[in-house]
C-alpha cells in the first residue's frame, strides 16, 4: 500500500493510524504542499493517495477511498508518533482552518 514509483511506505513501528481527516481532496491538499498523487487499492477499496514527508511528522500517507460515504481524506502516520505534535504540524503546513477539519484523533490524557 502507498507505493509511488517504487517507493514503499514503511512505518517504523510496523503500523500506521489515521489522526486527522478533511473534506478536501488529495488534489486540493497537494496544491498547498506538493506531493505526487497516485492511485492504488488496499483491503477496503481503491483510493487516491499521496506521500508527504516532514521533519516533525515523518512519513504522512494521505488517502481518500473512492467509496468513503463521508467523502473524507485521511492523514495516516506512524502509530507511535506524537499525535498532538503531528496534528498541529499538519494543520499548519496544509493551512487547515475551520471546516477544513472533519475530525482529529483524540489525544488521550495519561
The 8 nearest C-alpha neighbors of each residue, nearest first, counted from 0:
[[1, 2, 41, 40, 39, 8, 7, 3],
 [2, 0, 8, 7, 3, 39, 48, 60],
 [1, 3, 7, 6, 0, 5, 4, 8],
 [4, 2, 6, 5, 1, 37, 7, 35],
 [5, 3, 6, 2, 7, 37, 35, 1],
 [4, 6, 3, 2, 7, 1, 8, 0],
 [7, 5, 3, 2, 4, 8, 1, 9],
 [6, 8, 2, 1, 5, 9, 3, 0],
 [9, 7, 1, 6, 10, 2, 0, 58],
 [10, 8, 7, 11, 13, 14, 58, 12],
 [9, 11, 13, 77, 12, 14, 15, 8],
 [12, 10, 13, 9, 77, 14, 79, 78],
 [13, 11, 10, 14, 79, 77, 78, 15],
 [12, 14, 10, 11, 9, 15, 77, 78],
 [15, 13, 12, 10, 78, 77, 16, 11],
 [16, 14, 77, 78, 76, 75, 10, 17],
 [15, 17, 75, 78, 76, 18, 77, 14],
 [18, 16, 75, 74, 19, 73, 76, 15],
 [19, 17, 104, 103, 74, 75, 16, 86],
 [18, 20, 103, 74, 102, 73, 17, 104],
 [21, 19, 73, 102, 72, 101, 100, 71],
 [20, 22, 100, 101, 72, 23, 71, 99],
 [21, 23, 71, 72, 99, 70, 24, 101],
 [24, 22, 21, 27, 72, 28, 25, 99],
 [25, 23, 27, 26, 72, 28, 22, 63],
 [24, 26, 28, 27, 29, 48, 23, 72],
 [25, 27, 24, 29, 28, 30, 36, 23],
 [28, 26, 24, 30, 25, 29, 23, 31],
 [29, 27, 25, 31, 30, 26, 24, 32],
 [30, 28, 33, 32, 31, 26, 34, 27],
 [29, 31, 27, 28, 32, 33, 26, 34],
 [30, 32, 29, 28, 93, 33, 27, 94],
 [33, 31, 29, 30, 93, 34, 28, 92],
 [34, 32, 29, 30, 31, 35, 51, 28],
 [33, 35, 29, 51, 49, 36, 50, 32],
 [36, 34, 49, 37, 50, 33, 3, 29],
 [35, 37, 49, 48, 34, 47, 38, 26],
 [38, 36, 48, 47, 49, 35, 3, 39],
 [37, 39, 47, 46, 48, 40, 36, 45],
 [40, 38, 46, 45, 47, 37, 41, 1],
 [39, 41, 45, 44, 46, 42, 0, 38],
 [40, 42, 43, 44, 0, 45, 39, 46],
 [43, 41, 44, 40, 45, 0, 39, 46],
 [44, 42, 41, 45, 40, 64, 66, 46],
 [43, 45, 40, 41, 64, 42, 46, 65],
 [44, 46, 40, 39, 65, 64, 41, 47],
 [47, 45, 64, 63, 65, 39, 40, 38],
 [48, 46, 38, 63, 37, 62, 64, 39],
 [47, 49, 62, 61, 37, 36, 38, 46],
 [48, 50, 36, 61, 35, 60, 34, 37],
 [51, 49, 60, 59, 61, 34, 52, 35],
 [50, 52, 59, 34, 58, 49, 60, 53],
 [53, 51, 58, 57, 59, 50, 54, 56],
 [52, 54, 57, 56, 55, 58, 51, 59],
 [55, 53, 57, 56, 52, 58, 88, 85],
 [56, 54, 53, 57, 85, 88, 84, 52],
 [57, 55, 85, 53, 54, 58, 59, 88],
 [58, 56, 53, 52, 54, 55, 59, 76],
 [57, 59, 52, 51, 56, 76, 53, 60],
 [60, 58, 76, 51, 75, 50, 52, 61],
 [59, 61, 50, 75, 74, 49, 62, 51],
 [60, 62, 74, 49, 48, 73, 75, 50],
 [63, 61, 48, 73, 72, 47, 60, 64],
 [62, 64, 72, 47, 46, 71, 65, 73],
 [65, 63, 46, 67, 66, 45, 44, 62],
 [64, 66, 46, 67, 45, 63, 44, 47],
 [67, 65, 64, 68, 44, 70, 45, 46],
 [66, 68, 70, 64, 69, 65, 71, 63],
 [69, 67, 70, 66, 71, 65, 64, 63],
 [68, 70, 67, 71, 22, 66, 72, 101],
 [71, 69, 67, 68, 22, 72, 63, 66],
 [72, 70, 22, 21, 69, 20, 63, 73],
 [71, 73, 63, 21, 20, 62, 22, 24],
 [74, 72, 20, 62, 61, 19, 17, 75],
 [73, 75, 61, 17, 19, 60, 18, 20],
 [76, 74, 17, 60, 16, 59, 15, 18],
 [77, 75, 59, 15, 16, 78, 58, 17],
 [76, 78, 15, 10, 79, 80, 14, 16],
 [77, 79, 15, 16, 14, 80, 76, 12],
 [80, 78, 77, 12, 81, 15, 82, 11],
 [81, 79, 77, 82, 78, 76, 85, 56],
 [80, 82, 84, 83, 85, 79, 56, 86],
 [83, 81, 85, 84, 80, 86, 106, 18],
 [84, 82, 86, 85, 81, 87, 106, 88],
 [83, 85, 87, 81, 82, 86, 88, 55],
 [84, 86, 88, 56, 82, 87, 83, 89],
 [87, 85, 89, 83, 88, 84, 82, 90],
 [88, 86, 90, 84, 85, 89, 83, 91],
 [87, 89, 85, 91, 86, 90, 92, 84],
 [90, 88, 92, 86, 91, 87, 93, 85],
 [91, 89, 95, 87, 88, 93, 94, 92],
 [90, 92, 94, 88, 89, 93, 87, 95],
 [91, 93, 89, 94, 90, 88, 32, 95],
 [92, 94, 90, 95, 91, 89, 31, 32],
 [95, 93, 91, 92, 90, 96, 31, 89],
 [96, 94, 90, 99, 93, 100, 91, 97],
 [97, 95, 99, 98, 94, 100, 90, 91],
 [96, 98, 99, 100, 95, 101, 94, 21],
 [97, 99, 100, 96, 101, 21, 22, 95],
 [100, 98, 95, 96, 97, 21, 22, 101],
 [101, 99, 21, 98, 102, 20, 97, 95],
 [100, 102, 21, 20, 99, 22, 98, 103],
 [103, 101, 20, 100, 19, 104, 21, 18],
 [104, 102, 19, 18, 105, 20, 101, 100],
 [103, 105, 18, 19, 106, 102, 17, 82],
 [106, 104, 103, 107, 18, 82, 83, 102],
 [105, 107, 104, 108, 83, 82, 103, 81],
 [108, 106, 109, 105, 104, 82, 83, 81],
 [107, 109, 106, 105, 83, 82, 104, 81],
 [108, 107, 106, 105, 81, 82, 83, 79]]
